[in-house]
Amino acid sequence: MTTKSHLHHYLKQAREAIVWKLDGLSEYDIRRPLTPTGTNLLGLVKHLASVESGYLGNVFGRPFPEDVPALRDDAEQNADMWATADESRADVIAFYRRVWTHSDATVESLDTDATGKVPWWPEERRTVTLDQIMIHMIAETNRHAGHADIVRELVDGQAGHRAEVDNMAEGDRTWWHDYHARLEATARHFQAT
């Protein structure tokens, strides 16, 4: 495998992991804001679709062919971080998958040292290479996949890296309960200090 193939593999893997976090949940649960800043599963998917459409589109002179309302100059602040009542799960996931297709075509058509410009970055860092942006998107997608891991666990207790590899310690419900209790006891030891 080439470096580009490796990078592309990890990006694709991270994309699938984030979409998998929505599986089996109700519309309510994928939209629930579970942090004080409103982090929610469907919003993470919408955000990543919006961001990737720019980084692996406009940056390399291949604008995503659809309007991305969340990225308009007149968009509401944080519009890319949640799905409106008019945006269904199917709509947001389909949008993300169309972005993937467009991004994958960008990756496949360019060499890793191909240059582009990120207009929203400071002038001194705007000129980038494809490999730099692929690494950036892998980091961005995995960062938000980590958020999705925690949000999903808060919703229904499901945890794991991805569908086919959970990457979790082996343990039944009792083991996890006892493990949690032991960590809480350790933390409480420091509460009084």
CYANA upper distance limits for C-alpha pairs under 8 A (distance plus 0.5 A):
  1 MET  CA      5 SER  CA      6.25
  1 MET  CA      6 HIS  CA      6.93
  2 THR  CA      6 HIS  CA      6.77
  3 THR  CA      7 LEU  CA      6.68
  4 LYS  CA      8 HIS  CA      6.49
  4 LYS  CA    112 THR  CA      6.96
  4 LYS  CA    131 ASP  CA      7.63
  5 SER  CA      9 HIS  CA      6.49
  6 HIS  CA     10 TYR  CA      6.87
  7 LEU  CA     11 LEU  CA      6.76
  7 LEU  CA    131 ASP  CA      8.29
  7 LEU  CA    134 MET  CA      7.08
  7 LEU  CA    135 ILE  CA      7.49
  7 LEU  CA    138 ILE  CA      8.23
  8 HIS  CA     12 LYS  CA      6.63
  8 HIS  CA    107 VAL  CA      8.23
  8 HIS  CA    134 MET  CA      7.89
  9 HIS  CA     13 GLN  CA      6.62
 10 TYR  CA     14 ALA  CA      6.65
 10 TYR  CA    138 ILE  CA      7.19
 11 LEU  CA     15 ARG  CA      6.74
 11 LEU  CA    134 MET  CA      7.97
 11 LEU  CA    137 MET  CA      7.56
 11 LEU  CA    138 ILE  CA      5.52
 11 LEU  CA    141 THR  CA      7.99
 12 LYS  CA     16 GLU  CA      6.83
 13 GLN  CA     17 ALA  CA      6.77
 14 ALA  CA     18 ILE  CA      6.91
 14 ALA  CA    138 ILE  CA      7.52
 14 ALA  CA    141 THR  CA      6.55
 14 ALA  CA    142 ASN  CA      6.30
 14 ALA  CA    145 ALA  CA      7.58
 15 ARG  CA     19 VAL  CA      7.02
 15 ARG  CA    141 THR  CA      7.17
 16 GLU  CA     20 TRP  CA      6.54
 16 GLU  CA    162 ARG  CA      8.41
 17 ALA  CA     21 LYS  CA      7.08
 17 ALA  CA    145 ALA  CA      7.31
 17 ALA  CA    161 HIS  CA      7.50
 17 ALA  CA    162 ARG  CA      5.65
 17 ALA  CA    163 ALA  CA      7.95
 18 ILE  CA     22 LEU  CA      8.16
 18 ILE  CA     45 VAL  CA      7.40
 18 ILE  CA    141 THR  CA      8.33
 18 ILE  CA    144 HIS  CA      8.18
 18 ILE  CA    145 ALA  CA      5.67
 18 ILE  CA    148 ALA  CA      7.20
 19 VAL  CA     23 ASP  CA      8.00
 19 VAL  CA     45 VAL  CA      7.36
 19 VAL  CA     93 ILE  CA      7.86
 20 TRP  CA    162 ARG  CA      7.53
 20 TRP  CA    163 ALA  CA      7.44
 21 LYS  CA     41 LEU  CA      7.88
 21 LYS  CA    148 ALA  CA      7.10
 21 LYS  CA    149 ASP  CA      7.70
 21 LYS  CA    152 ARG  CA      7.02
 22 LEU  CA     30 ILE  CA      6.73
 22 LEU  CA     41 LEU  CA      7.25
 22 LEU  CA     42 LEU  CA      7.86
 22 LEU  CA    152 ARG  CA      8.47
 25 LEU  CA     29 ASP  CA      6.41
 25 LEU  CA     30 ILE  CA      6.85
 26 SER  CA     30 ILE  CA      6.89
 27 GLU  CA     31 ARG  CA      6.89
 27 GLU  CA     89 ARG  CA      7.83
 28 TYR  CA     32 ARG  CA      6.49
 29 ASP  CA    155 VAL  CA      7.20
 30 ILE  CA     40 ASN  CA      6.90
 30 ILE  CA     41 LEU  CA      5.52
 30 ILE  CA     42 LEU  CA      5.87
 31 ARG  CA     40 ASN  CA      5.94
 31 ARG  CA     41 LEU  CA      6.71
 31 ARG  CA     42 LEU  CA      6.23
 31 ARG  CA     43 GLY  CA      7.58
 31 ARG  CA     82 TRP  CA      7.82
 31 ARG  CA     83 ALA  CA      7.83
 32 ARG  CA     38 GLY  CA      8.43
 32 ARG  CA     39 THR  CA      8.43
 32 ARG  CA     40 ASN  CA      6.06
 32 ARG  CA     41 LEU  CA      8.17
 33 PRO  CA     37 THR  CA      8.21
 33 PRO  CA     38 GLY  CA      4.82
 33 PRO  CA     39 THR  CA      5.66
 33 PRO  CA     40 ASN  CA      5.33
 34 LEU  CA     38 GLY  CA      6.64
 34 LEU  CA     39 THR  CA      6.35
 34 LEU  CA     40 ASN  CA      6.79
 34 LEU  CA    151 VAL  CA      7.05
 34 LEU  CA    154 LEU  CA      8.22
 35 THR  CA     39 THR  CA      5.99
 35 THR  CA     40 ASN  CA      8.47
 39 THR  CA     43 GLY  CA      7.62
 39 THR  CA     44 LEU  CA      7.83
 39 THR  CA     81 MET  CA      7.98
 39 THR  CA    147 HIS  CA      8.39
 39 THR  CA    151 VAL  CA      8.19
 40 ASN  CA     44 LEU  CA      6.83
 40 ASN  CA     81 MET  CA      8.33
 40 ASN  CA     82 TRP  CA      7.60
 40 ASN  CA    148 ALA  CA      8.11
 40 ASN  CA    151 VAL  CA      7.38
 41 LEU  CA     45 VAL  CA      7.15
 41 LEU  CA    148 ALA  CA      6.38
 41 LEU  CA    151 VAL  CA      7.44
 41 LEU  CA    152 ARG  CA      8.00
 42 LEU  CA     46 LYS  CA      6.78
 42 LEU  CA     82 TRP  CA      7.03
 42 LEU  CA     83 ALA  CA      7.04
 42 LEU  CA     89 ARG  CA      7.50
 42 LEU  CA     92 VAL  CA      8.03
 43 GLY  CA     47 HIS  CA      6.46
 43 GLY  CA     80 ASP  CA      7.26
 43 GLY  CA     81 MET  CA      4.84
 43 GLY  CA     82 TRP  CA      4.29
 43 GLY  CA     83 ALA  CA      6.21
 44 LEU  CA     48 LEU  CA      6.67
 44 LEU  CA     81 MET  CA      6.52
 44 LEU  CA     82 TRP  CA      7.84
 44 LEU  CA    144 HIS  CA      7.08
 44 LEU  CA    148 ALA  CA      7.85
 45 VAL  CA     49 ALA  CA      6.70
 45 VAL  CA     92 VAL  CA      7.66
 45 VAL  CA     93 ILE  CA      7.69
 45 VAL  CA     96 TYR  CA      7.63
 46 LYS  CA     50 SER  CA      6.65
 46 LYS  CA     80 ASP  CA      6.38
 46 LYS  CA     81 MET  CA      6.94
 46 LYS  CA     82 TRP  CA      7.37
 46 LYS  CA     83 ALA  CA      7.55
 46 LYS  CA     92 VAL  CA      6.46
 46 LYS  CA     93 ILE  CA      8.28
 46 LYS  CA     96 TYR  CA      7.53
 47 HIS  CA     51 VAL  CA      6.59
 47 HIS  CA     80 ASP  CA      5.22
 47 HIS  CA     81 MET  CA      5.74
 47 HIS  CA     82 TRP  CA      8.20
 48 LEU  CA     52 GLU  CA      6.38
 48 LEU  CA     96 TYR  CA      8.11
 48 LEU  CA    140 GLU  CA      8.40
 48 LEU  CA    141 THR  CA      7.17
 49 ALA  CA     53 SER  CA      6.59
 49 ALA  CA     95 PHE  CA      7.41
 49 ALA  CA     96 TYR  CA      5.15
 49 ALA  CA     99 VAL  CA      6.70
 50 SER  CA     54 GLY  CA      7.39
 50 SER  CA     68 VAL  CA      7.17
 50 SER  CA     70 ALA  CA      7.62
 50 SER  CA     71 LEU  CA      7.55
 50 SER  CA     80 ASP  CA      7.19
 50 SER  CA     96 TYR  CA      8.40
 51 VAL  CA     55 TYR  CA      6.87
 52 GLU  CA     56 LEU  CA      6.22
 52 GLU  CA     57 GLY  CA      7.98
 52 GLU  CA     99 VAL  CA      7.52
 52 GLU  CA    103 SER  CA      7.86
 52 GLU  CA    137 MET  CA      7.49
 53 SER  CA     57 GLY  CA      5.88
 53 SER  CA     58 ASN  CA      7.89
 53 SER  CA     63 PRO  CA      8.13
 53 SER  CA     64 PHE  CA      6.31
 53 SER  CA     99 VAL  CA      6.17
 53 SER  CA    102 HIS  CA      8.30
 53 SER  CA    103 SER  CA      7.52
 54 GLY  CA     58 ASN  CA      5.52
 54 GLY  CA     59 VAL  CA      6.78
 54 GLY  CA     63 PRO  CA      7.70
 54 GLY  CA     64 PHE  CA      7.77
 55 TYR  CA     59 VAL  CA      5.84
 55 TYR  CA     60 PHE  CA      8.23
 55 TYR  CA    118 VAL  CA      7.84
 55 TYR  CA    133 ILE  CA      7.28
 55 TYR  CA    137 MET  CA      8.25
 56 LEU  CA     60 PHE  CA      7.10
 56 LEU  CA     62 ARG  CA      8.25
 56 LEU  CA    102 HIS  CA      8.39
 56 LEU  CA    103 SER  CA      5.59
 56 LEU  CA    106 THR  CA      6.90
 56 LEU  CA    107 VAL  CA      8.13
 56 LEU  CA    133 ILE  CA      7.94
 56 LEU  CA    134 MET  CA      8.50
 57 GLY  CA     61 GLY  CA      6.96
 57 GLY  CA     62 ARG  CA      5.09
 57 GLY  CA     63 PRO  CA      5.13
 57 GLY  CA     64 PHE  CA      6.00
 57 GLY  CA    102 HIS  CA      7.81
 57 GLY  CA    103 SER  CA      6.88
 57 GLY  CA    106 THR  CA      7.49
 58 ASN  CA     62 ARG  CA      5.69
 58 ASN  CA     63 PRO  CA      4.77
 58 ASN  CA     64 PHE  CA      7.40
 59 VAL  CA     63 PRO  CA      8.35
 59 VAL  CA    116 GLY  CA      5.67
 59 VAL  CA    117 LYS  CA      5.57
 59 VAL  CA    118 VAL  CA      5.81
 59 VAL  CA    119 PRO  CA      8.07
 60 PHE  CA    106 THR  CA      8.21
 60 PHE  CA    115 THR  CA      7.54
 60 PHE  CA    116 GLY  CA      5.15
 60 PHE  CA    117 LYS  CA      7.35
 61 GLY  CA    116 GLY  CA      7.81
 62 ARG  CA    106 THR  CA      7.81
 64 PHE  CA     99 VAL  CA      7.81
 64 PHE  CA    102 HIS  CA      7.29
 68 VAL  CA     72 ARG  CA      7.33
 69 PRO  CA     75 ALA  CA      7.15
 70 ALA  CA     75 ALA  CA      6.08
 70 ALA  CA     76 GLU  CA      7.96
 70 ALA  CA     78 ASN  CA      8.33
 70 ALA  CA     79 ALA  CA      5.49
 70 ALA  CA     80 ASP  CA      5.41
 71 LEU  CA     75 ALA  CA      6.89
 71 LEU  CA     79 ALA  CA      8.38
 71 LEU  CA     80 ASP  CA      7.81
 75 ALA  CA     79 ALA  CA      6.88
 78 ASN  CA     82 TRP  CA      8.02
 79 ALA  CA     83 ALA  CA      8.39
 83 ALA  CA     87 GLU  CA      6.16
 83 ALA  CA     88 SER  CA      8.03
 83 ALA  CA     92 VAL  CA      8.19
 87 GLU  CA     91 ASP  CA      6.42
 87 GLU  CA     92 VAL  CA      7.12
 88 SER  CA     92 VAL  CA      6.83
 89 ARG  CA     93 ILE  CA      6.59
 90 ALA  CA     94 ALA  CA      6.36
 91 ASP  CA     95 PHE  CA      6.56
 92 VAL  CA     96 TYR  CA      6.72
 93 ILE  CA     97 ARG  CA      6.67
 94 ALA  CA     98 ARG  CA      6.67
 95 PHE  CA     99 VAL  CA      6.76
 96 TYR  CA    100 TRP  CA      6.75
 97 ARG  CA    101 THR  CA      6.86
 98 ARG  CA    102 HIS  CA      6.84
 99 VAL  CA    103 SER  CA      6.42
100 TRP  CA    104 ASP  CA      6.30
101 THR  CA    105 ALA  CA      6.76
102 HIS  CA    106 THR  CA      6.98
103 SER  CA    107 VAL  CA      6.77
104 ASP  CA    108 GLU  CA      6.51
105 ALA  CA    109 SER  CA      6.49
106 THR  CA    110 LEU  CA      6.81
107 VAL  CA    111 ASP  CA      8.18
107 VAL  CA    130 LEU  CA      7.96
110 LEU  CA    114 ALA  CA      6.60
110 LEU  CA    130 LEU  CA      7.98
111 ASP  CA    130 LEU  CA      7.64
112 THR  CA    129 THR  CA      7.01
112 THR  CA    130 LEU  CA      5.31
112 THR  CA    131 ASP  CA      5.30
113 ASP  CA    129 THR  CA      5.69
113 ASP  CA    130 LEU  CA      6.42
113 ASP  CA    131 ASP  CA      7.10
114 ALA  CA    129 THR  CA      5.81
114 ALA  CA    130 LEU  CA      6.10
115 THR  CA    127 THR  CA      7.10
115 THR  CA    128 VAL  CA      5.90
115 THR  CA    129 THR  CA      4.86
115 THR  CA    130 LEU  CA      6.84
116 GLY  CA    126 ARG  CA      8.46
116 GLY  CA    127 THR  CA      6.23
116 GLY  CA    128 VAL  CA      5.86
116 GLY  CA    129 THR  CA      6.64
116 GLY  CA    130 LEU  CA      7.89
117 LYS  CA    126 ARG  CA      5.58
117 LYS  CA    127 THR  CA      5.11
117 LYS  CA    128 VAL  CA      6.49
118 VAL  CA    126 ARG  CA      5.32
118 VAL  CA    127 THR  CA      7.12
118 VAL  CA    128 VAL  CA      7.76
119 PRO  CA    123 GLU  CA      8.39
119 PRO  CA    126 ARG  CA      6.81
120 TRP  CA    126 ARG  CA      8.25
121 TRP  CA    125 ARG  CA      6.87
121 TRP  CA    126 ARG  CA      5.94
122 PRO  CA    126 ARG  CA      6.57
128 VAL  CA    132 GLN  CA      6.86
128 VAL  CA    133 ILE  CA      7.51
129 THR  CA    133 ILE  CA      6.92
130 LEU  CA    134 MET  CA      6.55
131 ASP  CA    135 ILE  CA      6.64
132 GLN  CA    136 HIS  CA      6.66
133 ILE  CA    137 MET  CA      6.55
134 MET  CA    138 ILE  CA      6.62
135 ILE  CA    139 ALA  CA      6.63
136 HIS  CA    140 GLU  CA      6.56
137 MET  CA    141 THR  CA      6.34
138 ILE  CA    142 ASN  CA      6.49
139 ALA  CA    143 ARG  CA      6.41
140 GLU  CA    144 HIS  CA      6.86
141 THR  CA    145 ALA  CA      6.52
142 ASN  CA    146 GLY  CA      6.66
143 ARG  CA    147 HIS  CA      7.16
144 HIS  CA    148 ALA  CA      6.64
145 ALA  CA    149 ASP  CA      6.61
146 GLY  CA    150 ILE  CA      7.05
147 HIS  CA    151 VAL  CA      6.71
148 ALA  CA    152 ARG  CA      6.34
149 ASP  CA    153 GLU  CA      6.72
149 ASP  CA    159 ALA  CA      6.83
149 ASP  CA    160 GLY  CA      7.56
149 ASP  CA    161 HIS  CA      8.10
150 ILE  CA    154 LEU  CA      6.75
150 ILE  CA    159 ALA  CA      8.31
151 VAL  CA    155 VAL  CA      6.78
152 ARG  CA    156 ASP  CA      6.85
152 ARG  CA    157 GLY  CA      7.28
152 ARG  CA    158 GLN  CA      6.71
152 ARG  CA    159 ALA  CA      7.56
153 GLU  CA    157 GLY  CA      4.57
153 GLU  CA    158 GLN  CA      5.43
153 GLU  CA    159 ALA  CA      6.02
159 ALA  CA    166 ASP  CA      7.73
159 ALA  CA    168 MET  CA      8.27
160 GLY  CA    165 VAL  CA      7.77
160 GLY  CA    166 ASP  CA      4.49
160 GLY  CA    167 ASN  CA      6.46
160 GLY  CA    168 MET  CA      6.61
161 HIS  CA    165 VAL  CA      6.69
161 HIS  CA    166 ASP  CA      5.23
161 HIS  CA    167 ASN  CA      6.26
161 HIS  CA    168 MET  CA      8.35
162 ARG  CA    166 ASP  CA      6.07
171 GLY  CA    175 TRP  CA      5.77
171 GLY  CA    176 TRP  CA      6.76
172 ASP  CA    176 TRP  CA      6.86
173 ARG  CA    177 HIS  CA      6.62
174 THR  CA    178 ASP  CA      6.63
175 TRP  CA    179 TYR  CA      6.52
176 TRP  CA    180 HIS  CA      6.54
177 HIS  CA    181 ALA  CA      6.69
178 ASP  CA    182 ARG  CA      6.63
179 TYR  CA    183 LEU  CA      6.85
180 HIS  CA    184 GLU  CA      6.66
181 ALA  CA    185 ALA  CA      6.59
182 ARG  CA    186 THR  CA      6.71
183 LEU  CA    187 ALA  CA      6.68
184 GLU  CA    188 ARG  CA      6.60
185 ALA  CA    189 HIS  CA      6.83
186 THR  CA    190 PHE  CA      7.72
187 ALA  CA    191 GLN  CA      7.12
188 ARG  CA    192 ALA  CA      7.85
189 HIS  CA    193 THR  CA      8.32
